[in-house]
Amino acid sequence: MGQVIIEAASEWADKYRLFCQRAYKEAYVRPEIGITDELFSVEVFNSPRVIKYFADLIRSADDHRAWLVIDNNRQIIGGAVAHRFLGFCEMKSFYVASEM
């Protein structure tokens, strides 16, 4: 299977949001400390606030960039977002599909 890294553009925002919804569920659900599956539900990730968050996150700007790893079927299997500040960059997110 081949993969390619692309710089993300706004048309990828919805796919990246849904990729992250699955990744967050796998990584962060911990009912014993109150982080439940419902916090990462489809309903939450389809809310206007979350849709806007991912649209803003994935768009290219002078102060940040997003990259996606996609497979031959144009499915996202990984992604990273970095923000640039004066003199340094901060990695905001870095996710890879668990099966990879």
Disulfide bonds with the S-S distance in Angstrom:
none
